[in-house]
Amino acid sequence: MYVYVCTYVYACTCTYVRTCTHVRVRMYVRVRMYVYVCTYVYVRTCMYVRTCTYVRVCTYVY
């Protein structure tokens, strides 16, 4: 028989910067000769900051 005691603190440091540009052009032709043109521009800037620290102390008692 043994006793397992563990104490831990978890944190993290992470910086995430993302810029995404997406351009999409679509063209639809319907049965009645309707022409539909769609231009889609997608710009995204995302900044993700996270702080983490991981400290673990374990003690085994037999």
mmCIF file of the N, C-alpha and C atoms, coordinates in Angstrom:
data_MODEL
# 
_entry.id   MODEL 
# 
loop_
_atom_site.group_PDB 
_atom_site.id 
_atom_site.type_symbol 
_atom_site.label_atom_id 
_atom_site.label_alt_id 
_atom_site.label_comp_id 
_atom_site.label_asym_id 
_atom_site.label_entity_id 
_atom_site.label_seq_id 
_atom_site.pdbx_PDB_ins_code 
_atom_site.Cartn_x 
_atom_site.Cartn_y 
_atom_site.Cartn_z 
_atom_site.occupancy 
_atom_site.B_iso_or_equiv 
_atom_site.pdbx_formal_charge 
_atom_site.auth_seq_id 
_atom_site.auth_comp_id 
_atom_site.auth_asym_id 
_atom_site.auth_atom_id 
_atom_site.pdbx_PDB_model_num 
ATOM 1   N N  . MET A 1 1  ? 0.830   -1.187 0.000   1.00 0.00 ? 1  MET A N  1 
ATOM 2   C CA . MET A 1 1  ? 0.000   0.000  0.000   1.00 0.00 ? 1  MET A CA 1 
ATOM 3   C C  . MET A 1 1  ? 0.871   1.247  0.000   1.00 0.00 ? 1  MET A C  1 
ATOM 4   N N  . TYR A 1 2  ? 0.509   2.208  -0.846  1.00 0.00 ? 2  TYR A N  1 
ATOM 5   C CA . TYR A 1 2  ? 1.298   3.424  -0.907  1.00 0.00 ? 2  TYR A CA 1 
ATOM 6   C C  . TYR A 1 2  ? 0.371   4.637  -1.080  1.00 0.00 ? 2  TYR A C  1 
ATOM 7   N N  . VAL A 1 3  ? 0.881   5.786  -0.713  1.00 0.00 ? 3  VAL A N  1 
ATOM 8   C CA . VAL A 1 3  ? 0.141   7.037  -0.825  1.00 0.00 ? 3  VAL A CA 1 
ATOM 9   C C  . VAL A 1 3  ? 0.862   7.945  -1.817  1.00 0.00 ? 3  VAL A C  1 
ATOM 10  N N  . TYR A 1 4  ? 0.119   8.443  -2.757  1.00 0.00 ? 4  TYR A N  1 
ATOM 11  C CA . TYR A 1 4  ? 0.682   9.302  -3.793  1.00 0.00 ? 4  TYR A CA 1 
ATOM 12  C C  . TYR A 1 4  ? 0.101   10.702 -3.649  1.00 0.00 ? 4  TYR A C  1 
ATOM 13  N N  . VAL A 1 5  ? 0.981   11.657 -3.365  1.00 0.00 ? 5  VAL A N  1 
ATOM 14  C CA . VAL A 1 5  ? 0.557   13.041 -3.194  1.00 0.00 ? 5  VAL A CA 1 
ATOM 15  C C  . VAL A 1 5  ? 1.237   13.896 -4.252  1.00 0.00 ? 5  VAL A C  1 
ATOM 16  N N  . CYS A 1 6  ? 0.452   14.628 -5.003  1.00 0.00 ? 6  CYS A N  1 
ATOM 17  C CA . CYS A 1 6  ? 1.019   15.444 -6.072  1.00 0.00 ? 6  CYS A CA 1 
ATOM 18  C C  . CYS A 1 6  ? 0.405   16.839 -6.056  1.00 0.00 ? 6  CYS A C  1 
ATOM 19  N N  . THR A 1 7  ? 1.262   17.824 -6.096  1.00 0.00 ? 7  THR A N  1 
ATOM 20  C CA . THR A 1 7  ? 0.816   19.206 -6.156  1.00 0.00 ? 7  THR A CA 1 
ATOM 21  C C  . THR A 1 7  ? 1.436   19.858 -7.382  1.00 0.00 ? 7  THR A C  1 
ATOM 22  N N  . TYR A 1 8  ? 0.613   20.465 -8.210  1.00 0.00 ? 8  TYR A N  1 
ATOM 23  C CA . TYR A 1 8  ? 1.160   21.070 -9.415  1.00 0.00 ? 8  TYR A CA 1 
ATOM 24  C C  . TYR A 1 8  ? 0.453   22.383 -9.743  1.00 0.00 ? 8  TYR A C  1 
ATOM 25  N N  . VAL A 1 9  ? 1.217   23.265 -10.360 1.00 0.00 ? 9  VAL A N  1 
ATOM 26  C CA . VAL A 1 9  ? 0.703   24.543 -10.838 1.00 0.00 ? 9  VAL A CA 1 
ATOM 27  C C  . VAL A 1 9  ? 1.030   24.635 -12.320 1.00 0.00 ? 9  VAL A C  1 
ATOM 28  N N  . TYR A 1 10 ? 0.013   24.933 -13.116 1.00 0.00 ? 10 TYR A N  1 
ATOM 29  C CA . TYR A 1 10 ? 0.205   24.926 -14.560 1.00 0.00 ? 10 TYR A CA 1 
ATOM 30  C C  . TYR A 1 10 ? -0.085  26.303 -15.149 1.00 0.00 ? 10 TYR A C  1 
ATOM 31  N N  . ALA A 1 11 ? 0.872   26.801 -15.912 1.00 0.00 ? 11 ALA A N  1 
ATOM 32  C CA . ALA A 1 11 ? 0.691   28.056 -16.641 1.00 0.00 ? 11 ALA A CA 1 
ATOM 33  C C  . ALA A 1 11 ? 1.536   27.999 -17.908 1.00 0.00 ? 11 ALA A C  1 
ATOM 34  N N  . CYS A 1 12 ? 1.272   28.859 -18.846 1.00 0.00 ? 12 CYS A N  1 
ATOM 35  C CA . CYS A 1 12 ? 1.961   28.790 -20.140 1.00 0.00 ? 12 CYS A CA 1 
ATOM 36  C C  . CYS A 1 12 ? 2.125   30.173 -20.758 1.00 0.00 ? 12 CYS A C  1 
ATOM 37  N N  . THR A 1 13 ? 3.226   30.393 -21.442 1.00 0.00 ? 13 THR A N  1 
ATOM 38  C CA . THR A 1 13 ? 3.430   31.651 -22.144 1.00 0.00 ? 13 THR A CA 1 
ATOM 39  C C  . THR A 1 13 ? 3.462   31.375 -23.646 1.00 0.00 ? 13 THR A C  1 
ATOM 40  N N  . CYS A 1 14 ? 2.505   31.931 -24.314 1.00 0.00 ? 14 CYS A N  1 
ATOM 41  C CA . CYS A 1 14 ? 2.397   31.670 -25.742 1.00 0.00 ? 14 CYS A CA 1 
ATOM 42  C C  . CYS A 1 14 ? 1.889   32.921 -26.452 1.00 0.00 ? 14 CYS A C  1 
ATOM 43  N N  . THR A 1 15 ? 2.575   33.299 -27.515 1.00 0.00 ? 15 THR A N  1 
ATOM 44  C CA . THR A 1 15 ? 2.137   34.433 -28.313 1.00 0.00 ? 15 THR A CA 1 
ATOM 45  C C  . THR A 1 15 ? 1.824   33.948 -29.717 1.00 0.00 ? 15 THR A C  1 
ATOM 46  N N  . TYR A 1 16 ? 0.595   34.160 -30.101 1.00 0.00 ? 16 TYR A N  1 
ATOM 47  C CA . TYR A 1 16 ? 0.131   33.650 -31.383 1.00 0.00 ? 16 TYR A CA 1 
ATOM 48  C C  . TYR A 1 16 ? -0.433  34.792 -32.209 1.00 0.00 ? 16 TYR A C  1 
ATOM 49  N N  . VAL A 1 17 ? 0.214   35.076 -33.327 1.00 0.00 ? 17 VAL A N  1 
ATOM 50  C CA . VAL A 1 17 ? -0.239  36.139 -34.221 1.00 0.00 ? 17 VAL A CA 1 
ATOM 51  C C  . VAL A 1 17 ? -0.492  35.527 -35.589 1.00 0.00 ? 17 VAL A C  1 
ATOM 52  N N  . ARG A 1 18 ? -1.690  35.759 -36.085 1.00 0.00 ? 18 ARG A N  1 
ATOM 53  C CA . ARG A 1 18 ? -2.043  35.165 -37.367 1.00 0.00 ? 18 ARG A CA 1 
ATOM 54  C C  . ARG A 1 18 ? -2.767  36.184 -38.248 1.00 0.00 ? 18 ARG A C  1 
ATOM 55  N N  . THR A 1 19 ? -2.316  36.273 -39.454 1.00 0.00 ? 19 THR A N  1 
ATOM 56  C CA . THR A 1 19 ? -2.989  37.123 -40.432 1.00 0.00 ? 19 THR A CA 1 
ATOM 57  C C  . THR A 1 19 ? -3.360  36.272 -41.632 1.00 0.00 ? 19 THR A C  1 
ATOM 58  N N  . CYS A 1 20 ? -4.632  36.259 -41.920 1.00 0.00 ? 20 CYS A N  1 
ATOM 59  C CA . CYS A 1 20 ? -5.108  35.414 -43.003 1.00 0.00 ? 20 CYS A CA 1 
ATOM 60  C C  . CYS A 1 20 ? -5.869  36.269 -44.016 1.00 0.00 ? 20 CYS A C  1 
ATOM 61  N N  . THR A 1 21 ? -5.501  36.129 -45.262 1.00 0.00 ? 21 THR A N  1 
ATOM 62  C CA . THR A 1 21 ? -6.192  36.836 -46.330 1.00 0.00 ? 21 THR A CA 1 
ATOM 63  C C  . THR A 1 21 ? -6.702  35.806 -47.337 1.00 0.00 ? 21 THR A C  1 
ATOM 64  N N  . HIS A 1 22 ? -7.984  35.843 -47.529 1.00 0.00 ? 22 HIS A N  1 
ATOM 65  C CA . HIS A 1 22 ? -8.596  34.862 -48.415 1.00 0.00 ? 22 HIS A CA 1 
ATOM 66  C C  . HIS A 1 22 ? -9.446  35.588 -49.448 1.00 0.00 ? 22 HIS A C  1 
ATOM 67  N N  . VAL A 1 23 ? -9.134  35.375 -50.709 1.00 0.00 ? 23 VAL A N  1 
ATOM 68  C CA . VAL A 1 23 ? -9.897  35.992 -51.790 1.00 0.00 ? 23 VAL A CA 1 
ATOM 69  C C  . VAL A 1 23 ? -10.516 34.884 -52.625 1.00 0.00 ? 23 VAL A C  1 
ATOM 70  N N  . ARG A 1 24 ? -11.805 34.988 -52.793 1.00 0.00 ? 24 ARG A N  1 
ATOM 71  C CA . ARG A 1 24 ? -12.506 33.952 -53.539 1.00 0.00 ? 24 ARG A CA 1 
ATOM 72  C C  . ARG A 1 24 ? -13.492 34.604 -54.512 1.00 0.00 ? 24 ARG A C  1 
ATOM 73  N N  . VAL A 1 25 ? -13.469 34.140 -55.719 1.00 0.00 ? 25 VAL A N  1 
ATOM 74  C CA . VAL A 1 25 ? -14.366 34.671 -56.748 1.00 0.00 ? 25 VAL A CA 1 
ATOM 75  C C  . VAL A 1 25 ? -15.211 33.516 -57.280 1.00 0.00 ? 25 VAL A C  1 
ATOM 76  N N  . ARG A 1 26 ? -16.511 33.724 -57.261 1.00 0.00 ? 26 ARG A N  1 
ATOM 77  C CA . ARG A 1 26 ? -17.414 32.698 -57.766 1.00 0.00 ? 26 ARG A CA 1 
ATOM 78  C C  . ARG A 1 26 ? -18.333 33.283 -58.834 1.00 0.00 ? 26 ARG A C  1 
ATOM 79  N N  . MET A 1 27 ? -18.685 32.434 -59.772 1.00 0.00 ? 27 MET A N  1 
ATOM 80  C CA . MET A 1 27 ? -19.607 32.864 -60.808 1.00 0.00 ? 27 MET A CA 1 
ATOM 81  C C  . MET A 1 27 ? -20.676 31.790 -60.996 1.00 0.00 ? 27 MET A C  1 
ATOM 82  N N  . TYR A 1 28 ? -21.910 32.231 -60.931 1.00 0.00 ? 28 TYR A N  1 
ATOM 83  C CA . TYR A 1 28 ? -23.015 31.309 -61.096 1.00 0.00 ? 28 TYR A CA 1 
ATOM 84  C C  . TYR A 1 28 ? -23.823 31.703 -62.331 1.00 0.00 ? 28 TYR A C  1 
ATOM 85  N N  . VAL A 1 29 ? -24.201 30.733 -63.101 1.00 0.00 ? 29 VAL A N  1 
ATOM 86  C CA . VAL A 1 29 ? -25.066 30.981 -64.255 1.00 0.00 ? 29 VAL A CA 1 
ATOM 87  C C  . VAL A 1 29 ? -26.351 30.182 -64.045 1.00 0.00 ? 29 VAL A C  1 
ATOM 88  N N  . ARG A 1 30 ? -27.445 30.885 -63.949 1.00 0.00 ? 30 ARG A N  1 
ATOM 89  C CA . ARG A 1 30 ? -28.717 30.222 -63.698 1.00 0.00 ? 30 ARG A CA 1 
ATOM 90  C C  . ARG A 1 30 ? -29.370 29.778 -65.014 1.00 0.00 ? 30 ARG A C  1 
ATOM 91  N N  . VAL A 1 31 ? -30.479 29.111 -64.858 1.00 0.00 ? 31 VAL A N  1 
ATOM 92  C CA . VAL A 1 31 ? -31.179 28.585 -66.020 1.00 0.00 ? 31 VAL A CA 1 
ATOM 93  C C  . VAL A 1 31 ? -31.752 29.724 -66.859 1.00 0.00 ? 31 VAL A C  1 
ATOM 94  N N  . ARG A 1 32 ? -32.191 30.768 -66.205 1.00 0.00 ? 32 ARG A N  1 
ATOM 95  C CA . ARG A 1 32 ? -32.793 31.892 -66.913 1.00 0.00 ? 32 ARG A CA 1 
ATOM 96  C C  . ARG A 1 32 ? -31.753 32.945 -67.316 1.00 0.00 ? 32 ARG A C  1 
ATOM 97  N N  . MET A 1 33 ? -30.532 32.510 -67.426 1.00 0.00 ? 33 MET A N  1 
ATOM 98  C CA . MET A 1 33 ? -29.434 33.361 -67.904 1.00 0.00 ? 33 MET A CA 1 
ATOM 99  C C  . MET A 1 33 ? -29.130 34.509 -66.947 1.00 0.00 ? 33 MET A C  1 
ATOM 100 N N  . TYR A 1 34 ? -29.299 34.256 -65.666 1.00 0.00 ? 34 TYR A N  1 
ATOM 101 C CA . TYR A 1 34 ? -28.855 35.217 -64.664 1.00 0.00 ? 34 TYR A CA 1 
ATOM 102 C C  . TYR A 1 34 ? -27.406 34.903 -64.320 1.00 0.00 ? 34 TYR A C  1 
ATOM 103 N N  . VAL A 1 35 ? -26.582 35.920 -64.315 1.00 0.00 ? 35 VAL A N  1 
ATOM 104 C CA . VAL A 1 35 ? -25.170 35.740 -63.988 1.00 0.00 ? 35 VAL A CA 1 
ATOM 105 C C  . VAL A 1 35 ? -24.911 36.369 -62.624 1.00 0.00 ? 35 VAL A C  1 
ATOM 106 N N  . TYR A 1 36 ? -24.417 35.565 -61.721 1.00 0.00 ? 36 TYR A N  1 
ATOM 107 C CA . TYR A 1 36 ? -24.154 36.020 -60.367 1.00 0.00 ? 36 TYR A CA 1 
ATOM 108 C C  . TYR A 1 36 ? -22.669 35.902 -60.099 1.00 0.00 ? 36 TYR A C  1 
ATOM 109 N N  . VAL A 1 37 ? -22.026 37.032 -59.840 1.00 0.00 ? 37 VAL A N  1 
ATOM 110 C CA . VAL A 1 37 ? -20.595 37.050 -59.559 1.00 0.00 ? 37 VAL A CA 1 
ATOM 111 C C  . VAL A 1 37 ? -20.395 37.498 -58.121 1.00 0.00 ? 37 VAL A C  1 
ATOM 112 N N  . CYS A 1 38 ? -19.686 36.704 -57.392 1.00 0.00 ? 38 CYS A N  1 
ATOM 113 C CA . CYS A 1 38 ? -19.445 36.999 -55.983 1.00 0.00 ? 38 CYS A CA 1 
ATOM 114 C C  . CYS A 1 38 ? -17.947 37.085 -55.730 1.00 0.00 ? 38 CYS A C  1 
ATOM 115 N N  . THR A 1 39 ? -17.523 38.174 -55.145 1.00 0.00 ? 39 THR A N  1 
ATOM 116 C CA . THR A 1 39 ? -16.123 38.343 -54.758 1.00 0.00 ? 39 THR A CA 1 
ATOM 117 C C  . THR A 1 39 ? -16.055 38.455 -53.242 1.00 0.00 ? 39 THR A C  1 
ATOM 118 N N  . TYR A 1 40 ? -15.292 37.588 -52.660 1.00 0.00 ? 40 TYR A N  1 
ATOM 119 C CA . TYR A 1 40 ? -15.222 37.493 -51.210 1.00 0.00 ? 40 TYR A CA 1 
ATOM 120 C C  . TYR A 1 40 ? -13.793 37.730 -50.769 1.00 0.00 ? 40 TYR A C  1 
ATOM 121 N N  . VAL A 1 41 ? -13.602 38.750 -49.960 1.00 0.00 ? 41 VAL A N  1 
ATOM 122 C CA . VAL A 1 41 ? -12.279 39.060 -49.424 1.00 0.00 ? 41 VAL A CA 1 
ATOM 123 C C  . VAL A 1 41 ? -12.341 38.921 -47.911 1.00 0.00 ? 41 VAL A C  1 
ATOM 124 N N  . TYR A 1 42 ? -11.479 38.100 -47.391 1.00 0.00 ? 42 TYR A N  1 
ATOM 125 C CA . TYR A 1 42 ? -11.481 37.812 -45.963 1.00 0.00 ? 42 TYR A CA 1 
ATOM 126 C C  . TYR A 1 42 ? -10.109 38.121 -45.388 1.00 0.00 ? 42 TYR A C  1 
ATOM 127 N N  . VAL A 1 43 ? -10.059 39.081 -44.489 1.00 0.00 ? 43 VAL A N  1 
ATOM 128 C CA . VAL A 1 43 ? -8.803  39.445 -43.832 1.00 0.00 ? 43 VAL A CA 1 
ATOM 129 C C  . VAL A 1 43 ? -8.987  39.294 -42.334 1.00 0.00 ? 43 VAL A C  1 
ATOM 130 N N  . ARG A 1 44 ? -8.113  38.560 -41.737 1.00 0.00 ? 44 ARG A N  1 
ATOM 131 C CA . ARG A 1 44 ? -8.227  38.298 -40.304 1.00 0.00 ? 44 ARG A CA 1 
ATOM 132 C C  . ARG A 1 44 ? -6.875  38.456 -39.637 1.00 0.00 ? 44 ARG A C  1 
ATOM 133 N N  . THR A 1 45 ? -6.873  39.210 -38.565 1.00 0.00 ? 45 THR A N  1 
ATOM 134 C CA . THR A 1 45 ? -5.667  39.332 -37.750 1.00 0.00 ? 45 THR A CA 1 
ATOM 135 C C  . THR A 1 45 ? -6.021  38.926 -36.326 1.00 0.00 ? 45 THR A C  1 
ATOM 136 N N  . CYS A 1 46 ? -5.339  37.931 -35.838 1.00 0.00 ? 46 CYS A N  1 
ATOM 137 C CA . CYS A 1 46 ? -5.648  37.399 -34.518 1.00 0.00 ? 46 CYS A CA 1 
ATOM 138 C C  . CYS A 1 46 ? -4.374  37.346 -33.690 1.00 0.00 ? 46 CYS A C  1 
ATOM 139 N N  . MET A 1 47 ? -4.449  37.862 -32.496 1.00 0.00 ? 47 MET A N  1 
ATOM 140 C CA . MET A 1 47 ? -3.311  37.820 -31.583 1.00 0.00 ? 47 MET A CA 1 
ATOM 141 C C  . MET A 1 47 ? -3.725  37.126 -30.302 1.00 0.00 ? 47 MET A C  1 
ATOM 142 N N  . TYR A 1 48 ? -3.019  36.073 -29.978 1.00 0.00 ? 48 TYR A N  1 
ATOM 143 C CA . TYR A 1 48 ? -3.365  35.246 -28.836 1.00 0.00 ? 48 TYR A CA 1 
ATOM 144 C C  . TYR A 1 48 ? -2.176  35.190 -27.895 1.00 0.00 ? 48 TYR A C  1 
ATOM 145 N N  . VAL A 1 49 ? -2.378  35.693 -26.691 1.00 0.00 ? 49 VAL A N  1 
ATOM 146 C CA . VAL A 1 49 ? -1.298  35.720 -25.706 1.00 0.00 ? 49 VAL A CA 1 
ATOM 147 C C  . VAL A 1 49 ? -1.724  34.888 -24.498 1.00 0.00 ? 49 VAL A C  1 
ATOM 148 N N  . ARG A 1 50 ? -0.879  33.974 -24.132 1.00 0.00 ? 50 ARG A N  1 
ATOM 149 C CA . ARG A 1 50 ? -1.180  33.094 -23.001 1.00 0.00 ? 50 ARG A CA 1 
ATOM 150 C C  . ARG A 1 50 ? 0.058   32.906 -22.146 1.00 0.00 ? 50 ARG A C  1 
ATOM 151 N N  . THR A 1 51 ? -0.129  32.946 -20.859 1.00 0.00 ? 51 THR A N  1 
ATOM 152 C CA . THR A 1 51 ? 0.994   32.761 -19.934 1.00 0.00 ? 51 THR A CA 1 
ATOM 153 C C  . THR A 1 51 ? 0.783   31.478 -19.131 1.00 0.00 ? 51 THR A C  1 
ATOM 154 N N  . CYS A 1 52 ? 1.779   30.612 -19.191 1.00 0.00 ? 52 CYS A N  1 
ATOM 155 C CA . CYS A 1 52 ? 1.673   29.320 -18.520 1.00 0.00 ? 52 CYS A CA 1 
ATOM 156 C C  . CYS A 1 52 ? 2.956   28.972 -17.766 1.00 0.00 ? 52 CYS A C  1 
ATOM 157 N N  . THR A 1 53 ? 2.805   28.415 -16.610 1.00 0.00 ? 53 THR A N  1 
ATOM 158 C CA . THR A 1 53 ? 3.937   27.908 -15.838 1.00 0.00 ? 53 THR A CA 1 
ATOM 159 C C  . THR A 1 53 ? 3.538   26.563 -15.242 1.00 0.00 ? 53 THR A C  1 
ATOM 160 N N  . TYR A 1 54 ? 4.403   25.586 -15.409 1.00 0.00 ? 54 TYR A N  1 
ATOM 161 C CA . TYR A 1 54 ? 4.087   24.243 -14.946 1.00 0.00 ? 54 TYR A CA 1 
ATOM 162 C C  . TYR A 1 54 ? 5.098   23.812 -13.890 1.00 0.00 ? 54 TYR A C  1 
ATOM 163 N N  . VAL A 1 55 ? 4.618   23.671 -12.684 1.00 0.00 ? 55 VAL A N  1 
ATOM 164 C CA . VAL A 1 55 ? 5.465   23.220 -11.572 1.00 0.00 ? 55 VAL A CA 1 
ATOM 165 C C  . VAL A 1 55 ? 4.759   22.041 -10.905 1.00 0.00 ? 55 VAL A C  1 
ATOM 166 N N  . ARG A 1 56 ? 5.491   20.963 -10.777 1.00 0.00 ? 56 ARG A N  1 
ATOM 167 C CA . ARG A 1 56 ? 4.886   19.772 -10.199 1.00 0.00 ? 56 ARG A CA 1 
ATOM 168 C C  . ARG A 1 56 ? 5.789   19.181 -9.127  1.00 0.00 ? 56 ARG A C  1 
ATOM 169 N N  . VAL A 1 57 ? 5.203   18.923 -7.995  1.00 0.00 ? 57 VAL A N  1 
ATOM 170 C CA . VAL A 1 57 ? 5.930   18.303 -6.884  1.00 0.00 ? 57 VAL A CA 1 
ATOM 171 C C  . VAL A 1 57 ? 5.177   17.049 -6.471  1.00 0.00 ? 57 VAL A C  1 
ATOM 172 N N  . CYS A 1 58 ? 5.864   15.952 -6.519  1.00 0.00 ? 58 CYS A N  1 
ATOM 173 C CA . CYS A 1 58 ? 5.235   14.681 -6.196  1.00 0.00 ? 58 CYS A CA 1 
ATOM 174 C C  . CYS A 1 58 ? 5.986   13.979 -5.072  1.00 0.00 ? 58 CYS A C  1 
ATOM 175 N N  . THR A 1 59 ? 5.229   13.375 -4.192  1.00 0.00 ? 59 THR A N  1 
ATOM 176 C CA . THR A 1 59 ? 5.822   12.648 -3.075  1.00 0.00 ? 59 THR A CA 1 
ATOM 177 C C  . THR A 1 59 ? 5.197   11.257 -2.990  1.00 0.00 ? 59 THR A C  1 
ATOM 178 N N  . TYR A 1 60 ? 6.063   10.260 -2.960  1.00 0.00 ? 60 TYR A N  1 
ATOM 179 C CA . TYR A 1 60 ? 5.604   8.890  -2.839  1.00 0.00 ? 60 TYR A CA 1 
ATOM 180 C C  . TYR A 1 60 ? 5.841   8.431  -1.407  1.00 0.00 ? 60 TYR A C  1 
ATOM 181 N N  . VAL A 1 61 ? 4.809   7.907  -0.779  1.00 0.00 ? 61 VAL A N  1 
ATOM 182 C CA . VAL A 1 61 ? 4.954   7.361  0.566   1.00 0.00 ? 61 VAL A CA 1 
ATOM 183 C C  . VAL A 1 61 ? 4.524   5.902  0.520   1.00 0.00 ? 61 VAL A C  1 
ATOM 184 N N  . TYR A 1 62 ? 5.458   5.027  0.808   1.00 0.00 ? 62 TYR A N  1 
ATOM 185 C CA . TYR A 1 62 ? 5.170   3.603  0.749   1.00 0.00 ? 62 TYR A CA 1 
ATOM 186 C C  . TYR A 1 62 ? 4.870   3.078  2.134   1.00 0.00 ? 62 TYR A C  1 
# 
